[in-house]
Amino acid sequence: MNIVLFGATGGIGKCLSYDLVKDNNLFIGSRNLNQIDDLMLDINDKIVSDNLNYKCSGDCVDVTDFNSISLFFEKANEFLGSIDCIINCVGSLLLKPAHLLSEVEIIDTYKTNVFSCFGILKHSFPYLKNNGGKIIFFSSSASKVGLKNHEAISSAKAAVSSLALSSASTYSRYGIRVNAVAPGLVDTGLTKNIINNKMSLEYSKKLHGLNKIGNPENFIPIIRSLIDDRSDWISGQTFFIDGGLSNIK
């Protein structure tokens, strides 16, 4: 399978990159060129060199810029030959009450989380319309649970889930499946300020029904399931992978 993965140098994206390249061709993207180059070198050295059936490359991409997304897909298609699956792991975390948010902070949150998904839908369509494909967005459990100071990110991620639902309907005629995955609190660089604060960490654990936070490896099974051809009857869904945060009290 030929997979395009955005946000490859983040905690979840990097974990998925290392796993998926074991039996898929991968084109990965990140806004940091040095980080994406380092990741590609490491993947090719540790994994691809031992399994020449699959290949990995990538490039820098700004998911808040439609032109950058369009060019990235051109490069991905040139390298892969065709595109079967797209995963957008890009995200941000802004914890601040609404009355303290600046206009710039709100716009940046929406551009990173929502605008990026629109850009991916728009510019991936030419490559998927003839043979179908799979698109996976990353939402958040904050879209479903009322969490203090999450107004910006919770509303943006709710928009991502709604976008997955509507676009799944729009593009079903082309055999394109669109789903979203909604994490709870996951131990990544994005959440280090919470993880490294003992009081915040303990409070966060108690919000999750299983009384623990997640790790990037928790998302490998759901992603592998959704890209599997046997899941071709699943579309328009948001899957909450959150240790019970959204449902267990």
N, C-alpha and C positions, 0 to 999 in steps of 0.2 A: 504494500500500500504506500502511496505517496502522500506524505503529511507535511503541511505547513503549520508551524507553531510560532505564535507571537508571544513575547514576554518570556523568552527562553532562558534568560539569565536570572530570573527571580527564583524564589524558593521552590514553588510548585513547578514552574516551567522547566527549571534545570533538572529536577527529578524526573519529570516526564520525558525530557530529551534523552537522558541516559537510558531510560527503560525502552522507549519506543523504537530507538534506532537499532535495537537488537534484532528486530524482524520487520523493519519498515525503512523506506527511504525518507529522509528528513531534510527539510529546509527551515532553518530557525532564524528568528529575528529578535532584535533588541535595540533600544535606542543608544546603547553604549557600544561603540565599535570595538574597543579594546576587549571588553568583556565577552562579546560574541566571538571574537577571534580566539580568545583563550579557551572558551568552551568548545569550539569546533576542533581545535587542536587536541584537546583532552579527549573528546569523544572519538575522534579518528584514531588517536594513539591507543586508547584503552579498549575500544569496542570494534570499530569498523575494520581496523587492521587485522583482527582475528576472524572477521566474517566478511569476506569480500562480496557477498551477495547483496549487501545493502550499502548505501552511501549517505553522507551527510555534508551539507554546506549551509551557508547562511549569509546574512548581511544586516547592516544597520537599517532600522526603520523607525519612523516617527508616527505612531498610531493616531496622533492628533492632526495629521496632515494627509488629506486625501491623495495628493500627488505622490507622497512618499509611499503610501500603501499601494497605490497603483503600480509604481515602479517596482516595489518589492514583489508583487505577484508576477510581474513580467519575468523577473530574475528567477523566481521560484519555479515557474513553469518551464523556463529554458533549461534549468538544471534537472528538474524531475522528469520532464517530458509530458507530464499531465498531473493534475491535482485531484486527489480523492477525498481528502479530509483537511479541515482547518480547525485549529484550536487557538483560542485567544485567552491567554493567561494574564494579560495585562490588567493591572489594577492599582488602586491607591488606597490610602487610609487617612482620613481626616476626622479627628475627634474634637469637635468644637460645637457649642450650642449655636443655634441659628442666628441669634441676635449679635453674635460676635464674628460671624463669618463675613469676609469681604466678598465683594462681587467677583474679584479675580479668583479667589479660592473656590467659589461655587462653579464658576465657568471651567476652571482647570479640572475639577473633580468630574464634571460631566463630559468634558472633552476626552479625558483619559479613559473613562469607563463606558460611556454611552456612545459618544461620537466615534470612537474606535470601532465599535461593533457595526455601526452604520457604514463606515468606510470599508470594513471587511465584507459586509454583505454586498455592497455596491460593486466593489472591484473584484470580488471572487466570482460573481455570477457568470461572466463570460467564459470562465474556465470550468464551470460546473453544469451549465445549462444543458449540455448535450448528453452527458452520461450520469448526471446526478452526483451526490456526494454527501458528506457529513460536515456540519459546522457545530462547534461546541464553544459556548461563551462561559465566562465565569461570573456568576452573580455573587450573592452573599446571603447568609442567614439573617443578616441585619435588615434585609428587605422584607422579612416576615415577622421579626421580633422587635418589639419596641425597646430599643436600647438608648440610654442617655447619651447625648452629645453626638449621635450618629446621623443627624438630619441630612447632611450632604451626601454621605456615602450610602446610607440606607435608601434614599430616594433614587440615587443614581443606579444602584444595583437592582432596585425594583423595576426601573426602566429597562434594564438589561433582560430581566426575566420576561417582561411584557413584550419586548422586541423579539425574543426567541419564540414566544407563542404566536405572535402575529406573522412573523416571517416564515414560520413553519407552515402556516396555512397558505401564504402567498406562493411559496416556492415548492409546495408539495407536488404540483403538476409536473415539475421538472425532476422529480425523484431526489430532491434535496431535503435532507432531514436537519432540523435545527433544534438543539437542546441546550440547556444551561446546567451548570453545576454550582451549588451554593455552599461554600465552606463556612464553618464556624471559625473560631480563633485557631489559627495554625501557626506553628513555630517556624517563622521565616524572618528574613531581614526586615520585612515590612512591619512586623509586630514586635521588634526587639525591645522597644521602650516599655511595652506591656509585660513581655516575658521577663525582662531583667529587673522589674520592680516586684518584689516578693508579695506585697500587699495586693497589687493589681492582678498578679498572676493567680493568687489564691481566690480572689473574688471572681475572676474570669472562669476558673475551673468549676466553681460552684454553679455558674450559670448553665453549664453543660450537664445534661442528665447523667453522663458517664463519669463526671467529676474529673475530667482531664481534657487537655487541649490536644489538637491534632498535629500531625506531622505531614510533610509533603507526600510521603509514601502512601498515605491513606487514599490518595486520589488515583493511584495507578489502576486499581480494579475497576472503578466506575468509568474511567476514560477508555480503558481497553474494552469494556463491555459495550459502550456506546459506539465505538468505531467498528465493532464487529459486524459483519454482514448479517449475522443472525439477529441483530437488533434492528432490522429494517422496518419494524412496525412501531418503533418508538420515535416520536417527534413532538415538538411543542411542549416538552416537559422541563421542569426545573427540579433537579435532584439535590436534596439537602444532605450534605456530608458534613455533619456538625456535632457529632457526639451527643445528639439529643437536644441541642440548644433550641431548636425551633419547635419541638414537639413534647419533650419530656420535662415535667416540672416536679 
